[in-house]
Amino acid sequence: MIRKVIVFTPIGVGSLVAGSIARADDLGSVFVSVSKLFVVCMAGQACHVFGFYSAVYVYFTRKNPFRFFAVMPKMWITAFGTSSSAATLSTTIKTCLDAGLSEKVVNFVCPIGCTVNMDGSALERPIVILWIAYVASQPIPLGRHLVVAVICALMSIGASPIPSARVSTLLIMVEAAEVQLTPTVNMLIGFCLAIEWLLDSVRTMVNVTGDTIGVAIVDHMMSDESKEKACCSEGSIANHDLEGSWTPPSRNVREVRLGDKSPAGFSV
């Protein structure tokens, strides 16, 4: 049954996209609007990686983040080609090891980040929902913006690290934003599905980048802790050596002359 669903999925998505194109009154303006959506999503992802990630990396490690990014091109290419954090996991681990991170930390943090860290999805999905509402002339209040952001973040955490796993949650997020499913909204959802593969590839690159940043921060914190323990142990060993080399003072006491007023034979 699952194999049949997988086989017919491209046909179903193609039918939705074809129906959206057929229902569009002004196809040129729709393409311009979709292009703007794509540009905004890419700008947001770039700011997230090279702005937020860089700031977090510098804050915790006090190192140049762009030197760390220099070892990631192979991982980025694999993530873009597979659109899956799980399929990129082996390349992510190898990238972290090539960057000089601890193997124990890498093997512990990377699998967790592969399944939990989906911040690229959490960033991109609210933009898509707000775009659908804006183009469909259904403005969303500010309070509902926050609700959409929280729901997108929570649903991205529970999403599977497989290609286009967020397609099934798009309608749920639209309903959570209280956007009515009019024919225009259905048409816009179809156009979003048309570029879903490209958005998914880019957000997968962001997700695996977040995994490596997390590994680097944990590795730096663990190395600092191990250095503190080593310093403490060296200090205790030094104190122990000093105590072992200490010798009690001699029992010989000098005789002290207290002067003419002292009784004869008095000594200290």
N, C-alpha and C positions, 0 to 999 in steps of 0.2 A: 504494500500500500504506500509506504514511504517513498519507494523508488518511483512509483507512478506519479506521486505528487511532485517529486523533484524533476521528473521528465517534463511534466506539463506546466511547471512554474514559468519558464521563459515564454511560453505561449500565452499564459494568462496575463503576465506583466506586459507583454507586447500588445495584447488586446486592450488593456487599460490605457496604455499610452496612445494607441491609435484612436480609441474613442475620445480621449481628451483633445487630441489634435483635430478630430472631426467636429467637436463641439465648439472649438474656439472661433469666435467671430473675427477677431483681429489677431492672426497668428504672429505677425511681426512684433506687435507690442507685447505679446505673451513671451516670446523668445527673449526680448529685451529685459523683461521683468525677471525671467528665470536666470539670465546672465548676471543681473545685479545680485540676485540671491547667492549665486555661486561665488561671485567676487567678495561679497560680505562674509560668507562662511570661510573662504580662504584667508581673508584678512584677519578674522577672529582667531583662526587656528594658528596663524603665523605669530600674532601678538601673544598668544598663549604660550607657544613654545619658546620664542626668542625673547619674550618679555617676562612673563610670570615664571616660567621654568628657570630662566637664567637668574632672576632675582633670588628665587628660593635656593638654587644651587650655590650662589655666591654667599648668601646669608649663612648657610650651614657649613660649607666647606672652605670658604675664603679662597676659592680657586677660580681660574678663568673658565667660564662655561663653554666658550667657543672652542677651546682645545678639546674639551670633552665631546662636543658635537662633531668634531673632526673625525672621530672613529665610527660614526653612525651611518654613513651613506649606504653601506651594504645592507644594513638592517632596514633603513628606510625604503630601499628598492624592493626588498623582500616583502615588507608590509604593504607597500603599494600594489605589488603584483598579486598577493594572496588575499588581501582584504580580511585577514584573520590574525588576531593576536596569538591564537593557539598554534597556527601553522608557522608563525614567525618566532616562536618561543626558543627554538634551538639557536637561531641566528642572534636573538637578543642575548642569550646566555653567552655565546661566543664573543659578542661585542663587548659585554661587560668584563669578561676575562681578558680580552685584548687591551682594555683600558686599565688593567692592573688592579681590578677589584678582587676582593677575597672570594674564593670559590665557595666557601660555606655560606657567605651572605648571599651570593648570586643564586645558588641553588635553593635557598630558602625564600627569598623575596620575589624572584622572577615568576614562579608559578602562581603566587598569590596575586601579584599585579596583573598577570595575564587574565585572571578571572574577575577581579574586582575593579581594577583601575580602567575605567572607560570614560575618562574626562573629555576626550575628543567628542564622544557622542553626547555627553551632557552639555557641551558647549554648542554643538551644531543644531541639536533638535529644537531648542527654544527659538532659534533664529528662523527655522523653517516654519514653526507653528505661527509665529508672529507675522511672517511674510504671507502665509495663507490667509490669516485674518485680515491683514491690511489690504491685500488685493481683492478679497471678497467683500470689502466694505463692512467688516464686522469688527470694529475696534475693541480691543481688550483693555479693561481697566488696569491700573497700576497694581492693585492688590492681586489681580488674577495673573499678572506677570510673574509675581513671586511664586504663586502656586504652580504655575507651569514650570518654572525653573527647578523647584524642589522635586516635582514629579519626574521631570526628565533626569535629574541626578539620581534619584532612587531607582528608576527603571533602567538606567544605564548600568548601575552596579549589578543588577540581577540579570543583565542580558548575556547571552552566550557569545563567546569569542569566535564566532563564525561569520562568514560573509553575509551581509545584508540582514543581520539578525534583528535590526531595529525597524524593519519594514512592518512587521506585525504590530508594533507598538505605536505606529504613526496615528492611526485612527483613534486609539485610546487617548493619546495626548491631545488630539484635536477636540475630542469630547470633553476632556478635563479642562480645556481652555474655554469651554462653553461656546464653541463656534458651531453654528448650525450647519448641518450637512446639506447644503444647497447644491444644485448642479454645478455652480461655479466652484465651490469647494471641492467637489469630487473631481472636477477637471484639473484643478491645481494639484491635488494629491497625485493624479496620474502623471503630471509633469514632474513632480518630485520623484516619483518612481523611475522616471526616465533618466534622471541624473543621479540616482541613488548609488549606482556602482562607483561613480567618481567620488562622491562625497564619502562613501564608505572607505575607499582606499586612502583618502587623505586623513580621515579621523583615525584610521588604524595606525598610520604613521605617528600621529599625535599620542595615541595610547601607548605604543611601545616606547616612545621617547619618555613618557612619564614613568614607565617601569624602570628604565635605566637611571633616571634621575633619582628615583626612590632608592634603588640599589646603591648608588653612589653616596647618598646621604646616610643611609644606615651603615655602610661600610666605614665612612668617616667617623661616625659616632662610636662605632665599635672599636676602631683603631685608637681613638682618644681614650676610651675607657681602659683598653688593654695597656696603653702607655702609662696611665695613672696607676694601675695595679702594679705594673713593673717598677715604677718609681717607689711606690710604697713598700714593695717587697725588698728592693735594694736598700732602702733606708732602714728597714728592720734588720736586714742582714748586717749592715754596717754598725748599727747600735749593738747587735749581739757580739760582733767581733770586738768592739770597744770594751764591752763588759767582760768578755773573756780575757782580754789582755790587761785588765786592771789588777794591780797588785796592792795588797794592804800596806799601809805605812809601817816603817820599822818601829820595833818596840823600844829601841834605844832613845832615851830622853836626855836632853842636855841638862846639865846642872846650871841653874840660873842663880847668879849672885844677886841677892836682893839689897845689898848694901850693908852698911854698918848696923842698921836697925834690925836686920834679919837675924834670927837665932842661928847659931853655928850649926852647920851640918844640914840646914834646910835646903831641899832641892826639889825641882819640879820636873 
